[in-house]
Amino acid sequence: MVQREKMPKFKKKQKPKGEAGIVVNNPETSFEKREAYTRLKNNILYLNADGNKKVIQIISSLMHEGKTTITCNLAVGLGMTDKKVVVVDADFRKPRTQMEFNTSIKNGLADYIKGALKKEEIIKHTEYKNVDLITRGEDSSNSSLVFVSDKFKNLIQELREEYDFVLVDCPPVLQVSDYINITPVTDGTLFVTAYGRTTRNQVSEAVKELRKANADIIGTVFSFYDSKKDEDYGYYNKKYGKYGYYGSEK
């Protein structure tokens, strides 16, 4: 009897785990992380000094790069400086803002576009000072129809007039093409890339696609920063922390 050779077992590749949740206002958060968010917040305030960078889309190449956590913490940080902020969840495939703010996904953007709810009914007031949230709402089988609609464009315009900042949490560039229709209604793009995890080719391809959509990339955020690898990446500085803001790109 011939024995079959056993196939070697491979460990399943784990998805990178983020540090989800609002930490920017937590006194127990490490100094490095608070400093990283402070630098990011200050850069955004500086870039919007003339009021021309109010609506910002926050986007990454792939899923699990920390963009939603960064979006929500940035919103809370801006709110702490007396800026009125609204976060709009435009990631219809993997919406997570409701988890970060510990609220319901129901009664959101998709319901408004369908005409089921009024604008006032989809704006959720979070527990954080000056920070509101618009979740995805009811699942939509075709998100592209939402973002090409005049109703969506008009909503963003109305929010622009009512808030100091509108932060749009977008789906990843290389996995969902919704950014093509979202970019035109925003003033700038904050690009998130996972430090030491996202490849150079993936970042390059994502940036290339954003450029095609005429996105104005105003800055880059490196998430999952590991100071132990700092010597391997000489141009980083340890004080940036795990969410390091780096550069202002035009």
Disulfide bonds with the S-S distance in Angstrom:
none
